[in-house]
């Protein structure tokens, strides 16, 4: 493929993915505890630049000759398209959102790093910074979409208590007695947590496994908002659109020049 066409097309694809990430961030600007995503791009040659094989003597070797001329099975450079970029992945911005006061006894925000653990009806575990919980008909503390908040012994529940709250150490107090404690988990590299839906997260190989946080600090009666900045995301969107338009014009120019070149040679 013509190198200029490929570079322009890859630039358009990158910005298309970038716009998808930005749009999702803007859609969740009012979602409590949501962490915005940021896309990362990679150099094409960093992804596909060599073929690696072990030589007969068991060592990995480097060569620049063609495969047919290689006297041994080794590593061969297959060229570089360093000017072309591709969408690599999107990662999570773990910076905290603004904490606002709600005075609801079951609205809580984590002071520092960490995530609440919630479980759905099928037993699947997710992690979230969304702290607006409420008791269901059975007294279990659940998220707005019905997922159970986890404590040190499983689902946290106030039972039939008429008076209940969560204090600043994460203890759930019902009718003056401690009936549980909120569990908070952190990860070695939380930026690599995978978004499953809105602000529900699951661990990945890059994020590492969840580790329970000791000496949890909680802000009761408060709620962490999204860390999405509308102004910043709009600026990113405008930049992405302009880059996309520029790449599109470059693609059309290369296409026109290629057509003229083919026409000229065909006449000759």
C-alpha positions in Angstrom: 0.0 0.0 0.0 1.2 3.6 -0.7 2.9 4.7 2.5 1.3 8.2 2.5 -2.2 6.7 2.1 -1.6 4.3 4.9 -0.3 7.0 7.3 -3.3 9.2 6.6 -5.7 6.4 7.0 -4.1 5.2 10.2 -4.3 8.8 11.6 -8.1 8.9 10.8 -8.6 5.6 12.6 -6.7 6.8 15.7 -8.8 9.9 15.9 -12.0 8.0 15.4 -11.1 5.8 18.4 -10.1 8.9 20.3 -13.5 10.5 19.6 -15.3 7.3 20.9 -13.4 7.6 24.2 -14.1 11.3 24.6 -17.8 10.8 23.8 -18.1 8.1 26.4 -16.4 10.4 29.0 -18.8 13.2 28.3 -21.8 10.8 28.5 -20.7 9.9 32.1 -19.9 13.4 33.3 -22.7 13.2 35.9 -22.1 9.5 36.8 -20.9 9.3 40.5 -17.4 8.0 40.9 -16.8 7.6 37.1 -13.1 7.8 36.0 -12.5 9.1 32.6 -10.6 7.1 30.0 -7.6 8.4 28.0 -6.5 6.7 24.8 -2.9 5.8 24.1 -1.4 5.4 20.7 1.6 3.3 19.5 4.1 3.5 16.8 3.3 0.9 14.1 6.8 -0.3 14.0 6.7 -0.8 17.8 4.0 -3.4 17.3 5.0 -5.1 14.1 8.7 -4.6 13.4 10.4 -7.9 13.7 10.1 -11.7 13.4 11.9 -13.5 16.2 13.1 -17.1 16.2 15.7 -19.0 18.1 18.8 -20.0 16.0 20.1 -23.5 15.9 22.7 -22.8 18.6 19.9 -21.7 21.0 20.7 -18.0 20.8 18.5 -15.2 19.5 20.3 -13.4 16.7 19.7 -10.2 14.7 20.1 -9.8 11.0 18.9 -7.5 8.2 19.2 -9.8 5.3 16.3 -11.3 3.4 14.8 -14.6 4.7 16.0 -16.5 1.7 19.6 -15.4 2.3 19.6 -16.1 6.0 22.2 -18.7 6.9 20.4 -19.4 10.2 17.0 -19.0 11.9 17.2 -15.7 13.7 15.6 -12.3 14.1 14.9 -10.3 11.0 13.9 -6.7 10.8 10.9 -6.4 8.5 10.9 -2.7 8.1 9.5 0.4 9.8 6.5 2.6 9.4 7.4 4.9 12.2 5.3 7.7 10.9 2.2 5.7 11.1 0.3 5.4 14.5 -2.3 3.0 15.6 -4.7 3.0 18.5 -3.1 1.0 21.3 -5.5 1.0 24.3 -7.4 3.3 26.5 -6.5 3.6 30.2 -8.2 5.0 33.2 -7.4 8.4 34.8 -7.3 7.6 38.5 -7.3 11.2 39.7 -10.1 11.8 42.3 -13.3 13.6 41.5 -14.8 16.4 43.5 -16.5 15.3 46.7 -19.8 16.8 47.5 -22.0 16.7 50.6 -25.3 14.8 50.4 -26.0 14.1 54.1 -27.5 10.7 53.1 -26.5 8.1 55.7 -25.5 5.6 53.0 -23.6 7.9 50.7 -19.9 7.4 51.2 -16.6 8.5 49.5 -13.2 6.9 49.9 -10.5 9.2 51.3 -7.5 8.3 49.1 -7.0 5.3 46.9 -9.2 2.3 46.6 -12.4 0.9 45.3 -15.6 -0.5 46.8 -16.4 -4.1 46.0 -19.9 -4.9 44.7 -21.4 -8.2 43.6 -24.3 -8.7 41.2 -27.1 -11.3 41.4 -25.0 -13.9 39.6 -22.1 -13.6 42.0 -19.8 -11.6 39.7 -17.5 -9.2 41.5 -16.9 -5.6 40.3 -15.1 -2.6 41.7 -16.2 1.0 41.7 -15.8 4.4 43.2 -19.5 5.0 43.1 -20.6 5.4 46.7 -24.3 6.1 46.6 -25.8 3.1 48.3 -29.3 2.4 49.7 -31.0 -0.5 51.5 -33.2 -2.8 49.4 -36.3 -4.5 50.6 -34.2 -7.1 52.6 -32.0 -4.4 54.2 -29.0 -5.2 52.0 -27.0 -2.1 50.9 -27.0 -1.9 47.1 -26.0 0.4 44.3 -28.6 2.2 42.2 -28.6 -0.8 39.8 -29.0 -3.4 42.5 -25.5 -4.6 43.2 -24.6 -5.7 46.7 -22.0 -3.7 48.6 -19.4 -6.0 50.1 -18.1 -6.0 53.6 -15.5 -8.2 55.4 -18.1 -11.0 55.8 -20.0 -10.6 52.5 -23.1 -8.5 51.7 -23.6 -5.6 54.1 -27.1 -5.4 55.6 -28.9 -3.4 58.1 -31.7 -5.9 58.5 -34.8 -4.3 59.9 -32.9 -1.5 61.7 -34.7 1.9 61.8 -31.5 3.8 62.5 -28.3 3.1 60.5 -25.3 4.8 59.2 -21.7 4.3 58.0 -19.0 6.0 60.0 -15.6 7.4 58.9 -13.8 4.1 59.5 -16.2 2.2 57.3 -18.2 0.6 60.1 -21.9 -0.1 59.4 -23.8 0.8 62.5 -27.4 -0.3 62.9 -29.5 0.6 66.0 -26.3 1.6 67.8 -24.4 -1.7 67.1 -21.6 -2.4 64.6 -23.0 -5.0 62.1 -20.2 -4.9 59.5 -17.4 -2.9 57.8 -17.1 -1.7 54.3 -14.3 -3.5 52.3 -12.1 -1.3 50.2 -9.6 -2.8 47.7 -6.7 -1.3 45.7 -4.6 -2.5 42.7 -0.9 -2.3 41.8 -1.8 -0.5 38.6 -5.4 0.6 38.8 -5.1 2.6 35.6 -5.4 -0.7 33.7 -8.7 -1.7 35.3 -11.2 -2.6 32.6 -14.5 -0.7 32.4 -17.3 -3.2 32.0 -20.2 -0.7 32.2 -20.2 3.0 33.2 -18.2 2.9 36.5 -18.0 -0.9 37.1 -14.4 -2.1 36.9 -12.8 -5.5 36.7 -9.1 -6.4 37.1 -6.8 -7.3 34.2 -3.4 -8.9 34.0 -1.8 -5.4 33.9 -3.8 -4.0 36.8 -2.9 -6.9 39.2 -5.1 -8.6 41.7 -7.2 -6.7 44.3 -5.6 -6.2 47.7 -7.7 -5.2 50.6 -6.9 -1.8 52.1 -6.3 -1.6 55.8 -7.2 1.3 58.0 -9.9 2.5 55.6 -10.8 6.2 55.7 -14.4 7.1 54.6 -16.2 10.3 54.2 -19.8 9.6 55.3 -22.7 11.6 53.9 -20.5 12.6 50.9 -20.3 11.4 47.3 -17.4 11.5 44.9 -18.4 12.9 41.5 -16.9 12.1 38.1 -13.4 13.4 37.4 -14.4 14.3 33.8 -13.8 18.0 32.9 -16.3 19.0 30.3 -14.1 21.9 29.1 -11.0 19.6 28.7 -13.0 16.9 26.9 -14.5 19.4 24.5 -11.0 20.8 23.7 -9.8 17.2 23.1 -12.8 16.6 20.9 -12.2 19.7 18.8 -8.5 18.8 18.4 -9.4 15.2 17.4 -11.9 16.5 14.8 -9.4 18.9 13.3 -6.7 16.2 13.1 -9.2 13.8 11.5 -10.1 16.5 8.9 -6.4 17.1 8.2 -5.7 13.4 7.8 -8.8 13.1 5.5 -7.5 15.9 3.2 -4.1 14.3 3.1 -5.6 11.0 2.2 -7.5 12.5 -0.7 -4.4 14.4 -1.9 -2.4 11.2 -1.9 -5.2 9.4 -3.7 -5.3 12.1 -6.4 -1.5 12.1 -6.8 -1.5 8.3 -7.1 -4.2 8.4 -9.7 -2.3 11.0 -11.8 0.9 8.9 -11.5 -0.9 5.7 -12.7 -2.5 7.6 -15.5 0.8 9.1 -16.6 2.6 5.7 -16.6 -0.2 4.0 -18.4 0.0 6.5 -21.2 3.7 5.9 -21.6 
